[in-house]
Amino acid sequence: MVQRNTWQRERVRDALADASGFVSAQTLHATLRDENTGIGLATVYRALAGLAAAGDADQLQSPEGEALYRACTSGGHHHHLICRNCGRTVEIAATDVEQWAHRTAAQHGFTQAEHIVDIFGVCAACSALQAETPVAVAKEPLA
């Protein structure tokens, strides 16, 4: 299904491009609502689905299962490293994963195999910040 290029879809595209990292449809809708665009949540969902289908947006599922979107910065198939703390995202080409996915599919008689691999962790900056933050130590009650 081809989506028309409406002003609402273009505004969702622009808001997604302005967002830092991956965002949910609800977060993007809140931004658009705060700007008094009049764009409804259902329109945001449709626009994001269309952008993802066209390859103009990356879509992934958070560890909690929520769909998240980001303006796609590179063409073609790729994977992501995503920081669970700050949302920093690095696009990666995972040649070993590609080979494994195709080999595994072929071993089981599957063709036209597709896959999605996103790796969640804590980026170097957040790890360093966590290391600098002192951990509260519980004190023994005085007897």
N, C-alpha and C positions, 0 to 999 in steps of 0.2 A: 504494500500500500504506500503510495507516494503522499507525503504530507505537503500541504500548501505552505508557502513561505508567508506567514502572516506577521503582522507587527508584534503580536504576542510571542510567537515562536522566536523571532529575532531578539526580543527583549530578554527572553529566557536564555538564549544563547549568549547574549552580552553579559548578563548577570553571572552565568556560569563561568565565563572567561575572566570576570573580575574576582571570582571567589578564589581563596587560597586553598589549594588542596581539594580533596573530595568533600562534597556536601550532599546532604539528603534533600529530597524534593521539598520536605517541610521547611528546612532551613532556607532554601532558595526562595520558597514562597513567602516566608516571613520577610526576607529582604525586599522582595517585590511589593509586598503589602505595605511595608514601612515607607516605600517610595510612592505610595498611592497610585499604582499602575492599574489597579482594578483587575489584575490577572488572577483567576481562581486556581485553587490547588489542582483540580482535575486537568486544567490546561497546562500547568507546570509538569505534571506527570506525563501527559501526552507528548509535550514538546521534548522532554528529556528522553523518553522512549524512542522518539523519532530521531533525535540527535545521536543516540547510542547506536541505533540500527544503521544509520548512515555513516557511522565511523567518525562522527564529529565530536563525540563524547565518549570517555571511558566510563564503564559501569562496573562496579564490583559490589560484593556483599561484605559488610563489616563483620567482625567476629560475632556480633549480636544478631546478624541476619538482616540488617537494614540495607536497602539498596542505596548506594552512594554514587555520585557522578562527579566528573571533572572534565573540563574542556580538554579534548585530545590534543596533545602537543606533538605527536609523531604519528605518521601513517603506518599502516601495516600492523601485523600481530605483534604484541609485546606483553610484558608482565610488569608487575609493580612490587617495589619494596615500600611498605607504608608504616610510618611511625604511629604506634598506638597512642602516644601522648600528644604530639603536636600536629599529626596528620601529614607531615612532610612525606612526599612521594617521589620515588626515583623510578623512572622507567628503565627496565632491563630487558635485554634479549637473552633468553635462557636456552641456548642451543642444546644443552644436555637434556633439558626438560622436553624440548621439541622432539628430539630423537627418541627418547624414552616413550613419549605418548604415542608416536606413530608405530614404533616397534611393538609396544604392548597391544595396541589395537589390532595390528596385523596378526600377531600371535593368536588372537582370539577370533580371527576372521572378520574383523570390522574394517570398513573402508570409510573414507571421507571423515576421519576422526577430527574432532575439535576439542579444545580444552581451555580451561581458564585457571591460571595459577597466580595467586597474589600472596605475598609473604608479609606477614605482620610482625613487627618487632619494635624495638626502641632505637631511635637514631642516635648517632654519636653525641650530638648536642644535648639531647635529653638525658642520655646515660651519664654524661659529665655533670650535668646539673643535679641529677639524683645522687651522684657520688659526693658532691659538695654539700648537700643538704644533710645536716646531722639528724640521725634517727633518735627520736625520743626514747629514753631509757626509763623503764619503770623502776621506781625506787622501792626498796623493801620498807615496809612500815617499821617505824622505830618501836622497840618493845619497851 
